[in-house]
Amino acid sequence: MKKIVVFASGSGTNAENIVKYFSNTEIAKVVSIFTNNASAKVIDRAKNHQIPVQIFSKTELLDGNVLQKIQKIDPDLIVLAGFLLKFPENIIEKYPHKIINIHPALLPNYGGKGMYGIHIHRAVVNNKEKETGISIHYVNENYDEGAIVFQANVALTDEDTAETVAEKIHELEQKHFPEIIHRLLGE
């Protein structure tokens, strides 16, 4: 069985969706959830599914401490699901093409530092975009610039608000993210 490690900074809805998706398969399982936020809701979600949680500081992420913990697990795939810190090069170098991220926009648009969550959705609405979507991509040394693995889009209307866009994006994430992880692990 293949091992997935998930990194998340917030509520953990995508992390939990991945846990649930793989809980009834023989393909893979989420073996650990890492977070940089000691009060993140993802911690409770992980505990509800008996998934070990690693809480770490930004310093531990950068100084090799987190890399050592990952190496002990030896995951087949590292999944960033709402993880807000820039992923360090020392981990990227050890796991080339084994780290993916989900981004709530159609990259290369609305990517980069500071572009996450509601900030993206507000920008999409303010720019009167006719569509938006999700991008699942490999992680490299730059925010949101790794090779794109998958994109899905959704139409927008003039009535959409940042909040309704967020709901549409969440539906796309919940549907496609586990499926793409499954596909990548099968390759």
Salt bridges, closest charged atoms under 4 A:
GLU16 OE1 - ARG45 NH1 2.69
GLU16 OE2 - HIS49 NE2 2.91
ASP144 OD1 - HIS103 ND1 3.41
ASP144 OD1 - HIS137 NE2 3.56
ASP158 OD1 - LYS130 NZ 3.35
ASP160 OD2 - LYS168 NZ 2.86
GLU173 OE1 - HIS170 ND1 3.75
GLU179 OE1 - HIS176 ND1 3.87
GLU187 OE2 - ARG183 NE 3.73
